[in-house]
Amino acid sequence: MDLAKYFMEMNDSNLRKAFEEFVDHEKTRTLKDGIIRNLAEQMKGDLLSILGVEHALLREISTRWYHKE
């Protein structure tokens, strides 16, 4: 699965929702059902899958909203 492409094609509303899931995961250390968990489970479902999904999410957010050319 190409996570970078998946997040690049995601609309702003869903990207924001995924980020809210990420923030909640950081605070509670519990990953609830949602975009991140679903993507990680499509991979292996282990910690590395979760971290990979979260990294791709944060990379797309930073590129889309903060990258200056």
DAMOFEN-V441157 format. One record per residue. N is the residue number from 1. D_CENTER is the distance of its C-alpha to the mean C-alpha in Angstrom with 2 decimals. Layout:
n d_center
N D_CENTER
N D_CENTER
This chain:
n d_center
1 13.23
2 12.30
3 8.53
4 9.57
5 11.78
6 9.62
7 7.46
8 10.94
9 12.52
10 10.46
11 12.72
12 12.42
13 12.82
14 9.92
15 7.62
16 9.48
17 9.26
18 5.53
19 6.48
20 9.50
21 8.17
22 6.83
23 10.33
24 12.07
25 10.98
26 12.30
27 15.40
28 16.30
29 15.10
30 14.62
31 11.54
32 12.74
33 12.58
34 9.96
35 7.12
36 5.21
37 8.89
38 10.10
39 8.23
40 9.19
41 12.57
42 13.11
43 13.11
44 15.24
45 13.67
46 14.60
47 13.34
48 12.81
49 10.60
50 8.36
51 8.68
52 8.17
53 4.79
54 4.04
55 6.65
56 5.90
57 3.51
58 6.52
59 8.84
60 8.64
61 9.14
62 11.90
63 13.38
64 13.56
65 14.90
66 16.51
67 17.74
68 21.52
69 23.56
